[in-house]
């Protein structure tokens, strides 16, 4: 299922859902991706970018979403 991501060496990717105001972090662990869904005040720390964090509720696109 993930052969393209794995063949390109992608060990971490995020799925941003502005409608649900959540971010799913997918990390390659022991031969498979493990998904973690984060919302609200949860903090995401990247394994790829050292010393970098994001609070899920703070992306600009989330704050300005209007219907």
C-alpha positions in Angstrom: 0.0 0.0 0.0 2.8 2.4 0.9 5.3 1.2 -1.7 5.8 4.6 -3.3 6.4 6.4 0.0 8.8 3.7 1.2 10.7 3.5 -2.1 11.3 7.3 -1.8 12.5 7.1 1.8 9.6 9.0 3.2 9.7 8.2 7.0 7.1 10.8 8.1 4.2 12.6 6.5 1.2 14.6 7.7 -2.3 14.8 6.6 -3.9 18.1 7.4 -7.7 18.2 7.6 -9.0 21.8 8.0 -12.6 20.7 8.1 -12.1 18.5 11.1 -9.3 20.8 12.4 -6.9 17.9 12.9 -3.6 16.6 11.7 -2.7 12.9 11.2 1.0 12.2 11.6 2.1 9.1 9.8 5.5 7.7 10.8 7.4 4.7 9.4 8.1 2.4 12.4 9.4 -1.2 12.1 8.1 -1.8 8.5 4.8 0.0 8.6 3.3 3.5 9.1 1.8 4.3 12.5 -0.8 7.0 12.4 -1.5 9.4 15.2 -4.5 11.8 15.0 -3.9 15.1 16.8 -6.4 17.9 17.6 -6.7 21.1 19.5 -3.8 22.1 21.8 -1.7 19.0 20.9 1.8 19.7 20.0 3.5 17.9 17.0 7.2 17.4 17.1 8.8 16.2 13.8 11.5 13.5 13.8 12.8 15.0 10.5 13.1 18.7 11.5 15.0 18.9 14.8 13.8 21.5 17.4 10.6 22.3 15.5 7.1 22.1 16.9 3.6 22.9 15.8 0.4 23.3 17.9 -2.4 21.7 16.0 -4.9 24.5 16.7 -2.6 27.3 15.4 -2.1 26.7 11.6 -3.3 29.9 10.0 -5.7 28.1 7.7 -7.5 26.6 10.6 -7.9 29.9 12.4 -9.4 31.6 9.3 -11.8 28.8 8.2 -15.3 30.2 7.5 -18.3 28.6 5.9 
